[in-house]
């Protein structure tokens, strides 16, 4: 490999090395989500009246 080609190769590797930490950090945040716990995002109230109308079986009258 000539000196010019090896210098260009090392320059390209250095540019990737400068960019990769930022890309990996963004990817990591996307995969694991935000680091802040927000209870409202996890709060579930359960099924509403429309769902019950469609999915509940009628109860037998006793």
mmCIF file as Biopython writes it, N, C-alpha, C and O atoms, coordinates in Angstrom:
data_model
#
loop_
_atom_site.group_PDB
_atom_site.id
_atom_site.type_symbol
_atom_site.label_atom_id
_atom_site.label_alt_id
_atom_site.label_comp_id
_atom_site.label_asym_id
_atom_site.label_entity_id
_atom_site.label_seq_id
_atom_site.pdbx_PDB_ins_code
_atom_site.Cartn_x
_atom_site.Cartn_y
_atom_site.Cartn_z
_atom_site.occupancy
_atom_site.B_iso_or_equiv
_atom_site.auth_seq_id
_atom_site.auth_asym_id
_atom_site.pdbx_PDB_model_num
ATOM 1   N N  . UNK A ? 1  ? 0.854   -1.158  0.000  1.0 0.0 1  A 1 
ATOM 2   C CA . UNK A ? 1  ? 0.000   0.000   0.000  1.0 0.0 1  A 1 
ATOM 3   C C  . UNK A ? 1  ? 0.904   1.227   0.000  1.0 0.0 1  A 1 
ATOM 4   O O  . UNK A ? 1  ? 1.856   1.308   0.777  1.0 0.0 1  A 1 
ATOM 5   N N  . UNK A ? 2  ? 0.607   2.155   -0.856 1.0 0.0 2  A 1 
ATOM 6   C CA . UNK A ? 2  ? 1.460   3.345   -0.942 1.0 0.0 2  A 1 
ATOM 7   C C  . UNK A ? 2  ? 1.182   4.285   0.225  1.0 0.0 2  A 1 
ATOM 8   O O  . UNK A ? 2  ? 0.175   4.156   0.921  1.0 0.0 2  A 1 
ATOM 9   N N  . UNK A ? 3  ? 2.079   5.219   0.421  1.0 0.0 3  A 1 
ATOM 10  C CA . UNK A ? 3  ? 1.957   6.165   1.526  1.0 0.0 3  A 1 
ATOM 11  C C  . UNK A ? 3  ? 0.717   7.044   1.427  1.0 0.0 3  A 1 
ATOM 12  O O  . UNK A ? 3  ? 0.087   7.345   2.440  1.0 0.0 3  A 1 
ATOM 13  N N  . UNK A ? 4  ? 0.361   7.462   0.198  1.0 0.0 4  A 1 
ATOM 14  C CA . UNK A ? 4  ? -0.814  8.315   0.025  1.0 0.0 4  A 1 
ATOM 15  C C  . UNK A ? 4  ? -2.095  7.553   0.346  1.0 0.0 4  A 1 
ATOM 16  O O  . UNK A ? 4  ? -3.002  8.084   0.988  1.0 0.0 4  A 1 
ATOM 17  N N  . UNK A ? 5  ? -2.159  6.310   -0.104 1.0 0.0 5  A 1 
ATOM 18  C CA . UNK A ? 5  ? -3.370  5.507   0.146  1.0 0.0 5  A 1 
ATOM 19  C C  . UNK A ? 5  ? -3.515  5.183   1.628  1.0 0.0 5  A 1 
ATOM 20  O O  . UNK A ? 5  ? -4.624  5.196   2.160  1.0 0.0 5  A 1 
ATOM 21  N N  . UNK A ? 6  ? -2.405  4.894   2.294  1.0 0.0 6  A 1 
ATOM 22  C CA . UNK A ? 6  ? -2.507  4.572   3.723  1.0 0.0 6  A 1 
ATOM 23  C C  . UNK A ? 6  ? -2.879  5.826   4.527  1.0 0.0 6  A 1 
ATOM 24  O O  . UNK A ? 6  ? -3.620  5.732   5.505  1.0 0.0 6  A 1 
ATOM 25  N N  . UNK A ? 7  ? -2.377  6.983   4.127  1.0 0.0 7  A 1 
ATOM 26  C CA . UNK A ? 7  ? -2.741  8.229   4.816  1.0 0.0 7  A 1 
ATOM 27  C C  . UNK A ? 7  ? -4.228  8.519   4.636  1.0 0.0 7  A 1 
ATOM 28  O O  . UNK A ? 7  ? -4.901  8.943   5.574  1.0 0.0 7  A 1 
ATOM 29  N N  . UNK A ? 8  ? -4.736  8.287   3.426  1.0 0.0 8  A 1 
ATOM 30  C CA . UNK A ? 8  ? -6.163  8.511   3.171  1.0 0.0 8  A 1 
ATOM 31  C C  . UNK A ? 8  ? -7.008  7.528   3.977  1.0 0.0 8  A 1 
ATOM 32  O O  . UNK A ? 8  ? -8.058  7.886   4.510  1.0 0.0 8  A 1 
ATOM 33  N N  . UNK A ? 9  ? -6.538  6.295   4.059  1.0 0.0 9  A 1 
ATOM 34  C CA . UNK A ? 9  ? -7.263  5.289   4.831  1.0 0.0 9  A 1 
ATOM 35  C C  . UNK A ? 9  ? -7.314  5.672   6.309  1.0 0.0 9  A 1 
ATOM 36  O O  . UNK A ? 9  ? -8.371  5.588   6.934  1.0 0.0 9  A 1 
ATOM 37  N N  . UNK A ? 10 ? -6.189  6.087   6.867  1.0 0.0 10 A 1 
ATOM 38  C CA . UNK A ? 10 ? -6.154  6.487   8.268  1.0 0.0 10 A 1 
ATOM 39  C C  . UNK A ? 10 ? -7.004  7.744   8.512  1.0 0.0 10 A 1 
ATOM 40  O O  . UNK A ? 10 ? -7.624  7.875   9.567  1.0 0.0 10 A 1 
ATOM 41  N N  . UNK A ? 11 ? -7.033  8.655   7.554  1.0 0.0 11 A 1 
ATOM 42  C CA . UNK A ? 11 ? -7.872  9.856   7.689  1.0 0.0 11 A 1 
ATOM 43  C C  . UNK A ? 11 ? -9.352  9.467   7.705  1.0 0.0 11 A 1 
ATOM 44  O O  . UNK A ? 11 ? -10.132 10.025  8.477  1.0 0.0 11 A 1 
ATOM 45  N N  . UNK A ? 12 ? -9.734  8.524   6.866  1.0 0.0 12 A 1 
ATOM 46  C CA . UNK A ? 12 ? -11.129 8.068   6.831  1.0 0.0 12 A 1 
ATOM 47  C C  . UNK A ? 12 ? -11.491 7.365   8.129  1.0 0.0 12 A 1 
ATOM 48  O O  . UNK A ? 12 ? -12.578 7.586   8.663  1.0 0.0 12 A 1 
ATOM 49  N N  . UNK A ? 13 ? -10.609 6.527   8.645  1.0 0.0 13 A 1 
ATOM 50  C CA . UNK A ? 13 ? -10.865 5.836   9.908  1.0 0.0 13 A 1 
ATOM 51  C C  . UNK A ? 13 ? -10.998 6.849   11.043 1.0 0.0 13 A 1 
ATOM 52  O O  . UNK A ? 13 ? -11.855 6.693   11.913 1.0 0.0 13 A 1 
ATOM 53  N N  . UNK A ? 14 ? -10.162 7.877   11.043 1.0 0.0 14 A 1 
ATOM 54  C CA . UNK A ? 14 ? -10.229 8.906   12.082 1.0 0.0 14 A 1 
ATOM 55  C C  . UNK A ? 14 ? -11.540 9.673   12.003 1.0 0.0 14 A 1 
ATOM 56  O O  . UNK A ? 14 ? -12.107 10.026  13.037 1.0 0.0 14 A 1 
ATOM 57  N N  . UNK A ? 15 ? -12.033 9.937   10.798 1.0 0.0 15 A 1 
ATOM 58  C CA . UNK A ? 15 ? -13.308 10.657  10.685 1.0 0.0 15 A 1 
ATOM 59  C C  . UNK A ? 15 ? -14.450 9.795   11.195 1.0 0.0 15 A 1 
ATOM 60  O O  . UNK A ? 15 ? -15.369 10.311  11.831 1.0 0.0 15 A 1 
ATOM 61  N N  . UNK A ? 16 ? -14.416 8.481   10.929 1.0 0.0 16 A 1 
ATOM 62  C CA . UNK A ? 16 ? -15.440 7.586   11.462 1.0 0.0 16 A 1 
ATOM 63  C C  . UNK A ? 16 ? -15.349 7.520   12.983 1.0 0.0 16 A 1 
ATOM 64  O O  . UNK A ? 16 ? -16.371 7.495   13.669 1.0 0.0 16 A 1 
ATOM 65  N N  . UNK A ? 17 ? -14.146 7.491   13.501 1.0 0.0 17 A 1 
ATOM 66  C CA . UNK A ? 17 ? -13.964 7.417   14.954 1.0 0.0 17 A 1 
ATOM 67  C C  . UNK A ? 17 ? -14.490 8.673   15.632 1.0 0.0 17 A 1 
ATOM 68  O O  . UNK A ? 17 ? -14.940 8.608   16.776 1.0 0.0 17 A 1 
ATOM 69  N N  . UNK A ? 18 ? -14.445 9.806   14.957 1.0 0.0 18 A 1 
ATOM 70  C CA . UNK A ? 18 ? -14.949 11.048  15.537 1.0 0.0 18 A 1 
ATOM 71  C C  . UNK A ? 18 ? -16.475 11.087  15.537 1.0 0.0 18 A 1 
ATOM 72  O O  . UNK A ? 18 ? -17.074 11.719  16.406 1.0 0.0 18 A 1 
ATOM 73  N N  . UNK A ? 19 ? -17.099 10.431  14.590 1.0 0.0 19 A 1 
ATOM 74  C CA . UNK A ? 19 ? -18.557 10.477  14.434 1.0 0.0 19 A 1 
ATOM 75  C C  . UNK A ? 19 ? -19.259 9.352   15.192 1.0 0.0 19 A 1 
ATOM 76  O O  . UNK A ? 19 ? -20.383 9.536   15.660 1.0 0.0 19 A 1 
ATOM 77  N N  . UNK A ? 20 ? -18.630 8.218   15.318 1.0 0.0 20 A 1 
ATOM 78  C CA . UNK A ? 20 ? -19.285 7.038   15.881 1.0 0.0 20 A 1 
ATOM 79  C C  . UNK A ? 20 ? -19.806 7.204   17.310 1.0 0.0 20 A 1 
ATOM 80  O O  . UNK A ? 20 ? -20.901 6.711   17.581 1.0 0.0 20 A 1 
ATOM 81  N N  . UNK A ? 21 ? -19.119 7.852   18.235 1.0 0.0 21 A 1 
ATOM 82  C CA . UNK A ? 21 ? -19.683 7.975   19.582 1.0 0.0 21 A 1 
ATOM 83  C C  . UNK A ? 21 ? -21.048 8.688   19.602 1.0 0.0 21 A 1 
ATOM 84  O O  . UNK A ? 21 ? -21.946 8.288   20.343 1.0 0.0 21 A 1 
ATOM 85  N N  . UNK A ? 22 ? -21.195 9.726   18.799 1.0 0.0 22 A 1 
ATOM 86  C CA . UNK A ? 22 ? -22.482 10.425  18.728 1.0 0.0 22 A 1 
ATOM 87  C C  . UNK A ? 22 ? -23.572 9.548   18.152 1.0 0.0 22 A 1 
ATOM 88  O O  . UNK A ? 22 ? -24.696 9.537   18.654 1.0 0.0 22 A 1 
ATOM 89  N N  . UNK A ? 23 ? -23.250 8.814   17.105 1.0 0.0 23 A 1 
ATOM 90  C CA . UNK A ? 23 ? -24.227 7.918   16.488 1.0 0.0 23 A 1 
ATOM 91  C C  . UNK A ? 23 ? -24.620 6.815   17.460 1.0 0.0 23 A 1 
ATOM 92  O O  . UNK A ? 23 ? -25.801 6.492   17.589 1.0 0.0 23 A 1 
ATOM 93  N N  . UNK A ? 24 ? -23.653 6.243   18.136 1.0 0.0 24 A 1 
ATOM 94  C CA . UNK A ? 24 ? -23.957 5.172   19.090 1.0 0.0 24 A 1 
ATOM 95  C C  . UNK A ? 24 ? -24.771 5.689   20.268 1.0 0.0 24 A 1 
ATOM 96  O O  . UNK A ? 24 ? -25.653 4.983   20.758 1.0 0.0 24 A 1 
ATOM 97  N N  . UNK A ? 25 ? -24.498 6.901   20.732 1.0 0.0 25 A 1 
ATOM 98  C CA . UNK A ? 25 ? -25.272 7.472   21.842 1.0 0.0 25 A 1 
ATOM 99  C C  . UNK A ? 25 ? -26.726 7.673   21.433 1.0 0.0 25 A 1 
ATOM 100 O O  . UNK A ? 25 ? -27.637 7.363   22.201 1.0 0.0 25 A 1 
ATOM 101 N N  . UNK A ? 26 ? -26.947 8.188   20.230 1.0 0.0 26 A 1 
ATOM 102 C CA . UNK A ? 26 ? -28.325 8.367   19.756 1.0 0.0 26 A 1 
ATOM 103 C C  . UNK A ? 26 ? -29.026 7.034   19.585 1.0 0.0 26 A 1 
ATOM 104 O O  . UNK A ? 26 ? -30.195 6.896   19.945 1.0 0.0 26 A 1 
ATOM 105 N N  . UNK A ? 27 ? -28.335 6.064   19.048 1.0 0.0 27 A 1 
ATOM 106 C CA . UNK A ? 27 ? -28.921 4.737   18.880 1.0 0.0 27 A 1 
ATOM 107 C C  . UNK A ? 27 ? -29.258 4.130   20.231 1.0 0.0 27 A 1 
ATOM 108 O O  . UNK A ? 27 ? -30.319 3.527   20.388 1.0 0.0 27 A 1 
ATOM 109 N N  . UNK A ? 28 ? -28.381 4.280   21.198 1.0 0.0 28 A 1 
ATOM 110 C CA . UNK A ? 28 ? -28.614 3.736   22.540 1.0 0.0 28 A 1 
ATOM 111 C C  . UNK A ? 28 ? -29.848 4.387   23.167 1.0 0.0 28 A 1 
ATOM 112 O O  . UNK A ? 28 ? -30.680 3.700   23.758 1.0 0.0 28 A 1 
ATOM 113 N N  . UNK A ? 29 ? -29.968 5.735   23.035 1.0 0.0 29 A 1 
ATOM 114 C CA . UNK A ? 29 ? -31.141 6.427   23.572 1.0 0.0 29 A 1 
ATOM 115 C C  . UNK A ? 29 ? -32.413 5.954   22.885 1.0 0.0 29 A 1 
ATOM 116 O O  . UNK A ? 29 ? -33.454 5.837   23.531 1.0 0.0 29 A 1 
ATOM 117 N N  . UNK A ? 30 ? -32.346 5.680   21.588 1.0 0.0 30 A 1 
ATOM 118 C CA . UNK A ? 30 ? -33.521 5.207   20.855 1.0 0.0 30 A 1 
ATOM 119 C C  . UNK A ? 30 ? -33.915 3.814   21.324 1.0 0.0 30 A 1 
ATOM 120 O O  . UNK A ? 30 ? -35.104 3.522   21.454 1.0 0.0 30 A 1 
ATOM 121 N N  . UNK A ? 31 ? -32.945 2.955   21.580 1.0 0.0 31 A 1 
ATOM 122 C CA . UNK A ? 31 ? -33.232 1.580   21.965 1.0 0.0 31 A 1 
ATOM 123 C C  . UNK A ? 31 ? -33.748 1.500   23.394 1.0 0.0 31 A 1 
ATOM 124 O O  . UNK A ? 31 ? -34.737 0.811   23.644 1.0 0.0 31 A 1 
ATOM 125 N N  . UNK A ? 32 ? -33.111 2.180   24.334 1.0 0.0 32 A 1 
ATOM 126 C CA . UNK A ? 32 ? -33.532 2.052   25.730 1.0 0.0 32 A 1 
ATOM 127 C C  . UNK A ? 32 ? -34.529 3.107   26.154 1.0 0.0 32 A 1 
ATOM 128 O O  . UNK A ? 32 ? -35.097 2.999   27.241 1.0 0.0 32 A 1 
ATOM 129 N N  . UNK A ? 33 ? -34.766 4.118   25.345 1.0 0.0 33 A 1 
ATOM 130 C CA . UNK A ? 33 ? -35.715 5.155   25.703 1.0 0.0 33 A 1 
ATOM 131 C C  . UNK A ? 33 ? -35.077 6.241   26.535 1.0 0.0 33 A 1 
ATOM 132 O O  . UNK A ? 33 ? -33.880 6.207   26.818 1.0 0.0 33 A 1 
ATOM 133 N N  . UNK A ? 34 ? -35.891 7.207   26.923 1.0 0.0 34 A 1 
ATOM 134 C CA . UNK A ? 34 ? -35.343 8.308   27.712 1.0 0.0 34 A 1 
ATOM 135 C C  . UNK A ? 34 ? -34.943 7.837   29.102 1.0 0.0 34 A 1 
ATOM 136 O O  . UNK A ? 34 ? -35.505 6.875   29.626 1.0 0.0 34 A 1 
ATOM 137 N N  . UNK A ? 35 ? -33.978 8.513   29.691 1.0 0.0 35 A 1 
ATOM 138 C CA . UNK A ? 35 ? -33.475 8.131   31.005 1.0 0.0 35 A 1 
ATOM 139 C C  . UNK A ? 35 ? -34.363 8.645   32.128 1.0 0.0 35 A 1 
ATOM 140 O O  . UNK A ? 35 ? -34.189 8.253   33.282 1.0 0.0 35 A 1 
ATOM 141 N N  . UNK A ? 36 ? -35.306 9.511   31.810 1.0 0.0 36 A 1 
ATOM 142 C CA . UNK A ? 36 ? -36.160 10.113  32.825 1.0 0.0 36 A 1 
ATOM 143 C C  . UNK A ? 36 ? -37.420 9.267   32.986 1.0 0.0 36 A 1 
ATOM 144 O O  . UNK A ? 36 ? -38.063 8.911   31.999 1.0 0.0 36 A 1 
ATOM 145 N N  . UNK A ? 37 ? -37.769 8.950   34.219 1.0 0.0 37 A 1 
ATOM 146 C CA . UNK A ? 37 ? -38.995 8.200   34.486 1.0 0.0 37 A 1 
ATOM 147 C C  . UNK A ? 37 ? -40.150 9.177   34.566 1.0 0.0 37 A 1 
ATOM 148 O O  . UNK A ? 37 ? -40.134 10.110  35.369 1.0 0.0 37 A 1 
ATOM 149 N N  . UNK A ? 38 ? -41.144 8.961   33.737 1.0 0.0 38 A 1 
ATOM 150 C CA . UNK A ? 38 ? -42.336 9.790   33.751 1.0 0.0 38 A 1 
ATOM 151 C C  . UNK A ? 38 ? -43.528 8.902   34.097 1.0 0.0 38 A 1 
ATOM 152 O O  . UNK A ? 38 ? -43.982 8.138   33.245 1.0 0.0 38 A 1 
ATOM 153 N N  . UNK A ? 39 ? -44.041 8.979   35.312 1.0 0.0 39 A 1 
ATOM 154 C CA . UNK A ? 39 ? -45.133 8.090   35.719 1.0 0.0 39 A 1 
ATOM 155 C C  . UNK A ? 39 ? -46.365 8.225   34.833 1.0 0.0 39 A 1 
ATOM 156 O O  . UNK A ? 39 ? -47.053 7.233   34.588 1.0 0.0 39 A 1 
ATOM 157 N N  . UNK A ? 40 ? -46.659 9.427   34.348 1.0 0.0 40 A 1 
ATOM 158 C CA . UNK A ? 40 ? -47.845 9.609   33.526 1.0 0.0 40 A 1 
ATOM 159 C C  . UNK A ? 40 ? -47.768 8.796   32.233 1.0 0.0 40 A 1 
ATOM 160 O O  . UNK A ? 40 ? -48.802 8.413   31.685 1.0 0.0 40 A 1 
ATOM 161 N N  . UNK A ? 41 ? -46.568 8.532   31.745 1.0 0.0 41 A 1 
ATOM 162 C CA . UNK A ? 41 ? -46.420 7.745   30.529 1.0 0.0 41 A 1 
ATOM 163 C C  . UNK A ? 41 ? -46.735 6.274   30.768 1.0 0.0 41 A 1 
ATOM 164 O O  . UNK A ? 41 ? -47.018 5.538   29.823 1.0 0.0 41 A 1 
ATOM 165 N N  . UNK A ? 42 ? -46.687 5.842   32.024 1.0 0.0 42 A 1 
ATOM 166 C CA . UNK A ? 42 ? -46.922 4.437   32.350 1.0 0.0 42 A 1 
ATOM 167 C C  . UNK A ? 42 ? -48.274 4.206   33.013 1.0 0.0 42 A 1 
ATOM 168 O O  . UNK A ? 42 ? -48.617 3.073   33.351 1.0 0.0 42 A 1 
ATOM 169 N N  . UNK A ? 43 ? -49.033 5.266   33.198 1.0 0.0 43 A 1 
ATOM 170 C CA . UNK A ? 43 ? -50.302 5.157   33.899 1.0 0.0 43 A 1 
ATOM 171 C C  . UNK A ? 43 ? -51.359 4.602   32.948 1.0 0.0 43 A 1 
ATOM 172 O O  . UNK A ? 43 ? -51.562 5.131   31.855 1.0 0.0 43 A 1 
ATOM 173 N N  . UNK A ? 44 ? -52.023 3.541   33.370 1.0 0.0 44 A 1 
ATOM 174 C CA . UNK A ? 44 ? -53.088 2.959   32.542 1.0 0.0 44 A 1 
ATOM 175 C C  . UNK A ? 44 ? -54.366 2.905   33.371 1.0 0.0 44 A 1 
ATOM 176 O O  . UNK A ? 44 ? -54.364 2.444   34.512 1.0 0.0 44 A 1 
ATOM 177 N N  . UNK A ? 45 ? -55.442 3.380   32.784 1.0 0.0 45 A 1 
ATOM 178 C CA . UNK A ? 45 ? -56.701 3.414   33.515 1.0 0.0 45 A 1 
ATOM 179 C C  . UNK A ? 45 ? -57.532 2.166   33.295 1.0 0.0 45 A 1 
ATOM 180 O O  . UNK A ? 45 ? -58.438 1.894   34.083 1.0 0.0 45 A 1 
ATOM 181 N N  . UNK A ? 46 ? -57.262 1.418   32.276 1.0 0.0 46 A 1 
ATOM 182 C CA . UNK A ? 46 ? -58.060 0.233   32.011 1.0 0.0 46 A 1 
ATOM 183 C C  . UNK A ? 46 ? -59.084 0.486   30.922 1.0 0.0 46 A 1 
ATOM 184 O O  . UNK A ? 46 ? -59.164 1.590   30.383 1.0 0.0 46 A 1 
ATOM 185 N N  . UNK A ? 47 ? -59.867 -0.530  30.596 1.0 0.0 47 A 1 
ATOM 186 C CA . UNK A ? 47 ? -60.831 -0.393  29.504 1.0 0.0 47 A 1 
ATOM 187 C C  . UNK A ? 47 ? -61.967 0.554   29.878 1.0 0.0 47 A 1 
ATOM 188 O O  . UNK A ? 47 ? -62.355 0.660   31.041 1.0 0.0 47 A 1 
ATOM 189 N N  . UNK A ? 48 ? -62.477 1.224   28.881 1.0 0.0 48 A 1 
ATOM 190 C CA . UNK A ? 48 ? -63.562 2.176   29.091 1.0 0.0 48 A 1 
ATOM 191 C C  . UNK A ? 48 ? -64.920 1.554   28.796 1.0 0.0 48 A 1 
ATOM 192 O O  . UNK A ? 48 ? -65.012 0.362   28.503 1.0 0.0 48 A 1 
ATOM 193 N N  . UNK A ? 49 ? -65.968 2.360   28.874 1.0 0.0 49 A 1 
ATOM 194 C CA . UNK A ? 49 ? -67.321 1.839   28.693 1.0 0.0 49 A 1 
ATOM 195 C C  . UNK A ? 49 ? -67.589 1.284   27.293 1.0 0.0 49 A 1 
ATOM 196 O O  . UNK A ? 49 ? -68.332 0.311   27.156 1.0 0.0 49 A 1 
ATOM 197 N N  . UNK A ? 50 ? -67.003 1.878   26.253 1.0 0.0 50 A 1 
ATOM 198 C CA . UNK A ? 50 ? -67.207 1.361   24.888 1.0 0.0 50 A 1 
ATOM 199 C C  . UNK A ? 50 ? -66.625 -0.039  24.751 1.0 0.0 50 A 1 
ATOM 200 O O  . UNK A ? 50 ? -67.230 -0.907  24.121 1.0 0.0 50 A 1 
ATOM 201 N N  . UNK A ? 51 ? -65.455 -0.259  25.338 1.0 0.0 51 A 1 
ATOM 202 C CA . UNK A ? 51 ? -64.840 -1.585  25.284 1.0 0.0 51 A 1 
ATOM 203 C C  . UNK A ? 51 ? -65.722 -2.585  26.021 1.0 0.0 51 A 1 
ATOM 204 O O  . UNK A ? 51 ? -65.916 -3.704  25.548 1.0 0.0 51 A 1 
ATOM 205 N N  . UNK A ? 52 ? -66.256 -2.193  27.174 1.0 0.0 52 A 1 
ATOM 206 C CA . UNK A ? 52 ? -67.114 -3.097  27.944 1.0 0.0 52 A 1 
ATOM 207 C C  . UNK A ? 52 ? -68.381 -3.442  27.183 1.0 0.0 52 A 1 
ATOM 208 O O  . UNK A ? 52 ? -68.842 -4.582  27.236 1.0 0.0 52 A 1 
ATOM 209 N N  . UNK A ? 53 ? -68.957 -2.465  26.469 1.0 0.0 53 A 1 
ATOM 210 C CA . UNK A ? 53 ? -70.155 -2.737  25.659 1.0 0.0 53 A 1 
ATOM 211 C C  . UNK A ? 53 ? -69.872 -3.820  24.622 1.0 0.0 53 A 1 
ATOM 212 O O  . UNK A ? 53 ? -70.704 -4.700  24.398 1.0 0.0 53 A 1 
ATOM 213 N N  . UNK A ? 54 ? -68.716 -3.758  23.998 1.0 0.0 54 A 1 
ATOM 214 C CA . UNK A ? 54 ? -68.391 -4.709  22.943 1.0 0.0 54 A 1 
ATOM 215 C C  . UNK A ? 54 ? -67.963 -6.063  23.476 1.0 0.0 54 A 1 
ATOM 216 O O  . UNK A ? 54 ? -68.323 -7.091  22.903 1.0 0.0 54 A 1 
ATOM 217 N N  . UNK A ? 55 ? -67.192 -6.085  24.573 1.0 0.0 55 A 1 
ATOM 218 C CA . UNK A ? 55 ? -66.494 -7.316  24.967 1.0 0.0 55 A 1 
ATOM 219 C C  . UNK A ? 55 ? -67.047 -8.050  26.173 1.0 0.0 55 A 1 
ATOM 220 O O  . UNK A ? 55 ? -66.739 -9.229  26.349 1.0 0.0 55 A 1 
ATOM 221 N N  . UNK A ? 56 ? -67.830 -7.426  26.990 1.0 0.0 56 A 1 
ATOM 222 C CA . UNK A ? 56 ? -68.324 -8.129  28.158 1.0 0.0 56 A 1 
ATOM 223 C C  . UNK A ? 56 ? -69.520 -8.991  27.795 1.0 0.0 56 A 1 
ATOM 224 O O  . UNK A ? 56 ? -70.359 -8.605  26.981 1.0 0.0 56 A 1 
ATOM 225 N N  . UNK A ? 57 ? -69.585 -10.142 28.402 1.0 0.0 57 A 1 
ATOM 226 C CA . UNK A ? 57 ? -70.732 -11.020 28.205 1.0 0.0 57 A 1 
ATOM 227 C C  . UNK A ? 57 ? -71.868 -10.532 29.087 1.0 0.0 57 A 1 
ATOM 228 O O  . UNK A ? 57 ? -71.635 -10.044 30.193 1.0 0.0 57 A 1 
ATOM 229 N N  . UNK A ? 58 ? -73.076 -10.661 28.609 1.0 0.0 58 A 1 
ATOM 230 C CA . UNK A ? 58 ? -74.205 -10.278 29.475 1.0 0.0 58 A 1 
ATOM 231 C C  . UNK A ? 58 ? -74.278 -11.226 30.687 1.0 0.0 58 A 1 
ATOM 232 O O  . UNK A ? 58 ? -74.088 -12.435 30.553 1.0 0.0 58 A 1 
ATOM 233 N N  . UNK A ? 59 ? -74.548 -10.671 31.835 1.0 0.0 59 A 1 
ATOM 234 C CA . UNK A ? 59 ? -74.652 -11.489 33.042 1.0 0.0 59 A 1 
ATOM 235 C C  . UNK A ? 59 ? -76.058 -12.062 33.145 1.0 0.0 59 A 1 
ATOM 236 O O  . UNK A ? 59 ? -77.045 -11.365 32.908 1.0 0.0 59 A 1 
ATOM 237 N N  . UNK A ? 60 ? -76.135 -13.329 33.499 1.0 0.0 60 A 1 
ATOM 238 C CA . UNK A ? 60 ? -77.473 -13.922 33.615 1.0 0.0 60 A 1 
ATOM 239 C C  . UNK A ? 60 ? -78.235 -13.326 34.805 1.0 0.0 60 A 1 
ATOM 240 O O  . UNK A ? 60 ? -77.669 -13.074 35.869 1.0 0.0 60 A 1 
ATOM 241 N N  . UNK A ? 61 ? -79.516 -13.113 34.589 1.0 0.0 61 A 1 
ATOM 242 C CA . UNK A ? 61 ? -80.358 -12.598 35.651 1.0 0.0 61 A 1 
ATOM 243 C C  . UNK A ? 61 ? -80.691 -13.709 36.628 1.0 0.0 61 A 1 
ATOM 244 O O  . UNK A ? 61 ? -81.104 -14.792 36.214 1.0 0.0 61 A 1 
ATOM 245 N N  . UNK A ? 62 ? -80.518 -13.459 37.920 1.0 0.0 62 A 1 
ATOM 246 C CA . UNK A ? 62 ? -80.840 -14.535 38.869 1.0 0.0 62 A 1 
ATOM 247 C C  . UNK A ? 62 ? -82.015 -14.168 39.725 1.0 0.0 62 A 1 
ATOM 248 O O  . UNK A ? 62 ? -82.426 -14.953 40.579 1.0 0.0 62 A 1 
#
